[in-house]
Amino acid sequence: IYTNPVYQTADGEVYLTSGHGISTSGVGAGALVSQKLTDSTTFTDSEGNAATSSASVNVHYVVAELPLGYTLIEMDANSREITRHEYAPGELPPEYAANDSTAYIIVEAHTASGSTYALYSAENTDIVTYAELKEKGVLTEKHTYVTFASNEADNA
């Protein structure tokens, strides 16, 4: 992946400039890559007055393997399974209410090379998953915010 500025002219032409890129070759899943792009243009009118326009963008990438699906497993305080739900990539809802007896949630991410696991509890309620963006091999980050009964009791 290389991050370089892309411009579009007033008549619709699009062009890419060369510059400092970031290569993620050899970087494993879970790696975070960031780059700040800054550009400015100075315009001078016919009377010699100059005006500068600037823009700055922070670009962040997370290297992730293409997901095949996710399993969300709710567990009680004795590490017994309460419920299990299977989701296709991008199908986890934006908000999820855990059962009253759920102490923590295990999210299993399935990929071609195997599975990874993440734990979520009342202190860590933002589940991050990935879905393919328009079948282009680019993944978009999705967030699911979990409500645990203990969070509800704290807010009562």
NORZIHU-V315855 format. One record per residue. N is the residue number from 0. PHI is phi in degrees with one decimal (NA if undefined). OMEGA is omega in whole degrees, 0 to 359 (999 if undefined). Layout:
n-><N | N>
phi-><PHI | PHI>
omega-><OMEGA | OMEGA>
This chain:
n-><0 | 1 | 2 | 3 | 4 | 5 | 6 | 7 | 8 | 9 | 10 | 11 | 12 | 13 | 14 | 15 | 16 | 17 | 18 | 19 | 20 | 21 | 22 | 23 | 24 | 25 | 26 | 27 | 28 | 29 | 30 | 31 | 32 | 33 | 34 | 35 | 36 | 37 | 38 | 39 | 40 | 41 | 42 | 43 | 44 | 45 | 46 | 47 | 48 | 49 | 50 | 51 | 52 | 53 | 54 | 55 | 56 | 57 | 58 | 59 | 60 | 61 | 62 | 63 | 64 | 65 | 66 | 67 | 68 | 69 | 70 | 71 | 72 | 73 | 74 | 75 | 76 | 77 | 78 | 79 | 80 | 81 | 82 | 83 | 84 | 85 | 86 | 87 | 88 | 89 | 90 | 91 | 92 | 93 | 94 | 95 | 96 | 97 | 98 | 99 | 100 | 101 | 102 | 103 | 104 | 105 | 106 | 107 | 108 | 109 | 110 | 111 | 112 | 113 | 114 | 115 | 116 | 117 | 118 | 119 | 120 | 121 | 122 | 123 | 124 | 125 | 126 | 127 | 128 | 129 | 130 | 131 | 132 | 133 | 134 | 135 | 136 | 137 | 138 | 139 | 140 | 141 | 142 | 143 | 144 | 145 | 146 | 147 | 148 | 149 | 150 | 151 | 152 | 153 | 154 | 155>
phi-><NA | -120.9 | -108.8 | -134.7 | -63.9 | -120.0 | -121.2 | -129.4 | -80.2 | -60.5 | -89.7 | 96.9 | -69.9 | -115.5 | -142.8 | -113.4 | -102.2 | -79.1 | 172.7 | -82.3 | -106.4 | -115.1 | -105.3 | -107.9 | -60.7 | 81.7 | -90.4 | -84.9 | -56.8 | 96.8 | -71.1 | -107.7 | -121.3 | -131.3 | -151.1 | -105.3 | -107.6 | -130.0 | -146.6 | -143.0 | -131.8 | -109.8 | -109.1 | -120.9 | -82.7 | -65.1 | -94.0 | 88.8 | -80.5 | -104.8 | -133.8 | -111.9 | -117.0 | -127.4 | -144.9 | -139.0 | -133.5 | -96.8 | -111.9 | -124.2 | -121.5 | -116.9 | -79.2 | -141.8 | -82.7 | -58.4 | -77.0 | -97.7 | 169.6 | -133.8 | -118.9 | -106.0 | -118.1 | -91.0 | -123.4 | -89.7 | -65.4 | -98.7 | 61.0 | -101.5 | -69.9 | -96.9 | -155.1 | -139.6 | -130.2 | -102.2 | -133.8 | -76.7 | -54.6 | 83.6 | -98.7 | -63.3 | -70.2 | -64.7 | -132.8 | -139.6 | -98.7 | -73.2 | -60.8 | -57.8 | -93.0 | -75.6 | -94.6 | -156.9 | -124.9 | -106.1 | -111.7 | -102.1 | -99.8 | -98.9 | -132.6 | -62.1 | -93.8 | 136.8 | -127.5 | -123.3 | -128.3 | -136.4 | -104.8 | -133.0 | -144.0 | -61.1 | -89.5 | -139.2 | -109.0 | -103.5 | -81.8 | -108.4 | -130.2 | -130.4 | -138.1 | -73.0 | -92.7 | 52.4 | 52.5 | -106.2 | 83.3 | -97.6 | -100.6 | -112.0 | -81.2 | -120.9 | -118.7 | -123.7 | -97.2 | -96.8 | -106.6 | -99.7 | -57.2 | -65.8 | -67.7 | -63.5 | -65.3 | -66.2 | -89.7 | -78.2>
omega-><175 | 180 | 176 | 181 | 174 | 183 | 174 | 180 | 181 | 180 | 173 | 179 | 180 | 176 | 183 | 177 | 175 | 181 | 180 | 180 | 175 | 175 | 179 | 179 | 178 | 179 | 184 | 179 | 180 | 180 | 178 | 179 | 181 | 174 | 176 | 178 | 179 | 178 | 176 | 179 | 178 | 178 | 176 | 181 | 184 | 179 | 178 | 178 | 182 | 175 | 181 | 176 | 182 | 175 | 179 | 181 | 172 | 180 | 180 | 175 | 169 | 178 | 182 | 177 | 180 | 182 | 174 | 179 | 181 | 172 | 178 | 184 | 177 | 182 | 177 | 184 | 178 | 179 | 174 | 180 | 177 | 181 | 181 | 179 | 177 | 180 | 170 | 178 | 180 | 185 | 175 | 182 | 179 | 178 | 182 | 178 | 179 | 175 | 182 | 183 | 180 | 177 | 179 | 181 | 172 | 174 | 179 | 178 | 182 | 176 | 180 | 182 | 179 | 182 | 172 | 185 | 175 | 180 | 178 | 180 | 181 | 179 | 184 | 191 | 182 | 178 | 179 | 176 | 182 | 176 | 180 | 182 | 175 | 175 | 180 | 183 | 177 | 181 | 175 | 182 | 178 | 179 | 173 | 180 | 184 | 173 | 176 | 179 | 180 | 175 | 179 | 180 | 179 | 183 | 182 | 999>
